[in-house]
Amino acid sequence: MSAESSQSPPSLEDFVDLFAALDQHGVDFVVIGGMAVGAYARLIDEVVVSRDLDICVAPTTLYDVLDDVQELGATIVKRPQARSIEVAFLDWRGLEVNILTSSTGLPAPAPLAANARWFRLPDSEQGVLVADPLDLLSNKLAVNRPKDQPHIAVLRRFIDDDIVHDLGDPTTTPRERIRTAARLLDVLHQSTLDESLAARLIPLATLPADYRFLAHRVSTKAQLDALAARAPADIQPLVRDIASRRTF
């Protein structure tokens, strides 16, 4: 059902025909913005409302889209402006679509696509690439408007759950177990984990790499002591050595 026939805000499913048309025209794109956040929010039973669709494409691709706009069933509301961020505004079946080539805090289109996650749309064979939650968080923190604050909170909850899942998954490699947590610290420009997240991770540590990572990155001495207390005998010297060099 299209958004035109519904009173509810639009969602990714309302753009399934547009996504299919873009795919048919060979357009590589990634969903960003509020609808991308909303896709992750739904996975944790939360709701994020966004009235428009934002997609990111390579600069040369933007003009290919504008050339094909009629075949996509869209109309151009505003073309890219010279000497500014390249963005086009389209109307597609009464819905706003913003096509960007960059946004503050996001990686360039190629790495953005490489990091993105594939979402299969409900009741459809169509899928779409949605920007990685950490790339979205970086973007939202960089823009940091009042309307971004709920999006930041939802992304943090989703990412924290991802981090907990990774460390608790016995099938992941030592590097994979801590990769998302390390990326989060980079995005936040922090050297230590939030106390609430660290508290969830300490009971999951099993490998030496887990203990090493957490010993360097818990934020309180009490948490470091708790980590050392639960460490196996062969790992305790490692944790205590790190503890002796940390200051709080």
C-alpha positions as CSV (number, residue, x, y, z in Angstrom):
1,M,0.0,0.0,0.0
2,S,1.4,3.4,-0.9
3,A,1.8,6.3,1.6
4,E,-0.8,8.2,-0.4
5,S,-3.5,5.8,0.7
6,S,-2.4,5.6,4.3
7,Q,-2.5,8.1,7.2
8,S,0.7,6.7,8.7
9,P,4.1,8.2,7.9
10,P,5.9,6.7,4.9
11,S,8.4,3.8,5.4
12,L,10.8,2.0,3.2
13,E,8.1,-0.3,1.9
14,D,6.3,2.6,0.4
15,F,9.3,3.2,-1.9
16,V,9.6,-0.4,-3.2
17,D,8.7,0.5,-6.8
18,L,11.2,3.4,-6.7
19,F,13.9,1.1,-5.4
20,A,13.1,-1.5,-8.1
21,A,13.3,1.2,-10.8
22,L,16.6,2.5,-9.5
23,D,18.0,-1.1,-9.6
24,Q,16.7,-1.6,-13.2
25,H,18.5,1.6,-14.2
26,G,21.7,0.4,-12.6
27,V,21.8,3.1,-9.9
28,D,23.9,2.2,-6.9
29,F,22.5,3.9,-3.8
30,V,22.3,3.6,0.0
31,V,19.4,4.7,2.2
32,I,20.6,7.2,4.8
33,G,18.7,9.7,7.1
34,G,15.7,9.1,9.2
35,M,14.3,6.2,7.3
36,A,17.5,4.4,7.6
37,V,17.4,4.9,11.4
38,G,13.8,3.8,11.3
39,A,14.8,0.5,9.7
40,Y,17.0,-0.3,12.7
41,A,14.5,1.0,15.2
42,R,12.0,-1.5,14.0
43,L,14.5,-4.3,14.7
44,I,14.4,-3.4,18.4
45,D,10.6,-2.7,18.4
46,E,10.9,1.1,18.4
47,V,9.5,3.7,16.0
48,V,11.3,6.5,14.2
49,V,9.2,8.8,12.1
50,S,10.6,10.4,8.9
51,R,8.6,12.1,6.3
52,D,11.1,11.9,3.4
53,L,13.5,9.4,1.9
54,D,17.2,10.3,1.8
55,I,19.5,8.3,-0.4
56,C,23.2,8.7,-1.1
57,V,24.8,8.1,-4.5
58,A,28.2,8.9,-6.2
59,P,28.4,12.4,-7.7
60,T,28.4,11.2,-11.3
61,T,25.4,8.9,-10.5
62,L,23.3,11.9,-9.3
63,Y,23.2,13.3,-12.8
64,D,22.3,9.9,-14.3
65,V,19.3,9.8,-11.9
66,L,18.3,13.2,-13.0
67,D,18.5,12.2,-16.7
68,D,16.2,9.2,-16.0
69,V,13.9,10.9,-13.6
70,Q,10.8,10.6,-15.8
71,E,11.3,6.9,-16.3
72,L,11.6,6.6,-12.5
73,G,8.1,8.1,-12.2
74,A,9.5,11.2,-10.4
75,T,9.7,14.9,-11.0
76,I,12.5,17.2,-10.1
77,V,11.6,19.8,-7.4
78,K,15.0,21.3,-7.1
79,R,18.3,20.7,-8.9
80,P,21.7,20.7,-7.4
81,Q,23.1,24.2,-6.7
82,A,26.5,25.3,-8.0
83,R,29.2,25.7,-5.3
84,S,27.2,23.8,-2.7
85,I,26.7,20.2,-1.5
86,E,25.3,18.3,-4.4
87,V,21.7,17.3,-3.5
88,A,18.6,17.0,-5.7
89,F,15.0,17.1,-4.4
90,L,12.5,14.9,-6.2
91,D,8.8,14.3,-5.9
92,W,7.8,10.6,-6.2
93,R,4.1,9.9,-6.0
94,G,3.7,12.8,-3.6
95,L,6.6,11.7,-1.4
96,E,9.8,13.7,-1.0
97,V,13.0,12.0,-2.1
98,N,16.4,13.7,-1.4
99,I,19.4,12.4,-3.4
100,L,22.7,13.4,-1.8
101,T,26.3,12.8,-2.8
102,S,27.7,13.5,0.7
103,S,26.6,14.4,4.2
104,T,28.6,15.5,7.2
105,G,30.0,12.6,9.2
106,L,29.3,10.0,6.5
107,P,32.0,8.2,4.6
108,A,32.2,8.6,0.8
109,P,29.6,6.7,-1.3
110,A,31.9,3.7,-2.0
111,P,32.8,2.9,1.6
112,L,29.3,3.8,2.7
113,A,28.0,1.1,0.4
114,A,30.6,-1.4,1.5
115,N,29.6,-1.0,5.2
116,A,25.8,-0.9,4.5
117,R,23.4,-3.7,5.5
118,W,21.0,-5.4,3.2
119,F,17.3,-5.2,4.1
120,R,14.7,-7.4,2.4
121,L,11.5,-5.4,2.3
122,P,8.4,-7.1,3.8
123,D,6.0,-8.8,1.4
124,S,8.3,-8.1,-1.5
125,E,11.3,-9.6,-3.4
126,Q,12.9,-6.2,-3.3
127,G,15.8,-5.4,-1.1
128,V,17.7,-2.2,-0.3
129,L,21.1,-1.2,1.1
130,V,20.7,0.8,4.4
131,A,23.7,2.6,5.8
132,D,25.5,0.9,8.6
133,P,24.2,2.1,12.1
134,L,27.7,3.4,13.1
135,D,27.9,5.4,9.9
136,L,24.5,6.8,10.6
137,L,25.4,7.6,14.2
138,S,28.5,9.4,13.0
139,N,26.4,11.5,10.6
140,K,23.7,12.3,13.3
141,L,26.4,13.3,15.8
142,A,28.1,15.5,13.3
143,V,24.9,17.3,12.2
144,N,23.5,17.2,15.8
145,R,20.2,19.1,15.3
146,P,17.5,18.8,17.9
147,K,15.5,16.5,15.7
148,D,18.5,14.2,15.5
149,Q,18.6,13.5,19.3
150,P,15.9,10.7,19.2
151,H,17.6,9.1,16.3
152,I,21.0,9.2,18.1
153,A,19.3,7.5,21.1
154,V,17.8,4.7,19.0
155,L,21.0,4.1,17.2
156,R,22.9,3.9,20.5
157,R,20.5,1.3,21.8
158,F,20.7,-0.8,18.6
159,I,24.5,-0.6,18.5
160,D,24.9,-1.4,22.1
161,D,22.8,-4.5,21.6
162,D,25.0,-5.4,18.6
163,I,28.1,-5.1,20.7
164,V,26.6,-7.3,23.4
165,H,25.6,-9.9,20.8
166,D,29.1,-9.9,19.2
167,L,30.9,-10.5,22.5
168,G,28.5,-13.2,23.6
169,D,28.6,-15.1,20.3
170,P,31.0,-18.1,20.6
171,T,31.2,-18.5,16.8
172,T,32.9,-15.1,16.2
173,T,36.6,-14.6,16.0
174,P,38.5,-12.6,18.6
175,R,38.7,-9.6,16.3
176,E,35.0,-9.8,15.4
177,R,33.9,-10.0,19.1
178,I,35.3,-6.5,19.8
179,R,35.2,-4.8,16.4
180,T,31.8,-3.0,16.8
181,A,32.7,-1.8,20.3
182,A,36.0,-0.4,19.0
183,R,34.3,1.4,16.1
184,L,31.8,2.9,18.5
185,L,34.6,4.4,20.6
186,D,36.1,5.9,17.4
187,V,32.7,7.4,16.4
188,L,32.2,8.8,19.8
189,H,35.8,10.0,20.2
190,Q,35.9,8.2,23.5
191,S,38.7,6.1,25.0
192,T,36.4,4.2,27.4
193,L,33.0,2.6,27.2
194,D,29.9,4.0,28.8
195,E,29.5,2.5,32.2
196,S,26.2,0.9,31.4
197,L,27.5,-0.8,28.3
198,A,30.6,-2.0,30.0
199,A,28.5,-3.6,32.8
200,R,26.7,-5.7,30.1
201,L,30.0,-6.8,28.6
202,I,32.0,-7.8,31.6
203,P,30.0,-11.0,32.3
204,L,30.5,-12.1,28.6
205,A,34.3,-11.9,28.5
206,T,35.9,-15.3,27.9
207,L,38.9,-14.9,25.6
208,P,42.2,-13.2,26.5
209,A,41.4,-10.6,23.8
210,D,38.0,-9.8,25.5
211,Y,39.7,-9.2,28.8
212,R,42.5,-7.1,27.3
213,F,40.0,-4.9,25.4
214,L,37.8,-4.4,28.4
215,A,40.6,-3.9,30.9
216,H,41.7,-0.9,28.8
217,R,38.3,0.5,28.2
218,V,36.0,0.1,31.2
219,S,35.4,3.5,32.7
220,T,35.6,2.9,36.5
221,K,38.1,1.2,38.9
222,A,35.2,-0.8,40.3
223,Q,34.4,-2.3,36.9
224,L,38.1,-3.1,36.4
225,D,38.2,-4.8,39.7
226,A,35.1,-6.8,38.8
227,L,36.7,-7.8,35.5
228,A,39.9,-9.0,37.3
229,A,37.9,-10.9,39.9
230,R,36.1,-13.0,37.3
231,A,39.1,-13.6,35.0
232,P,40.5,-17.1,34.9
233,A,43.7,-17.6,36.8
234,D,45.8,-17.6,33.6
235,I,44.3,-14.3,32.5
236,Q,44.3,-12.5,35.8
237,P,48.0,-11.4,35.5
238,L,47.1,-9.7,32.2
239,V,44.2,-7.8,33.6
240,R,46.1,-6.8,36.8
241,D,49.1,-5.5,34.7
242,I,46.8,-3.3,32.7
243,A,45.0,-2.2,35.9
244,S,48.3,-1.1,37.4
245,R,48.9,1.3,34.5
246,R,45.4,2.8,34.4
247,T,44.3,6.0,36.1
248,F,40.8,7.0,36.9
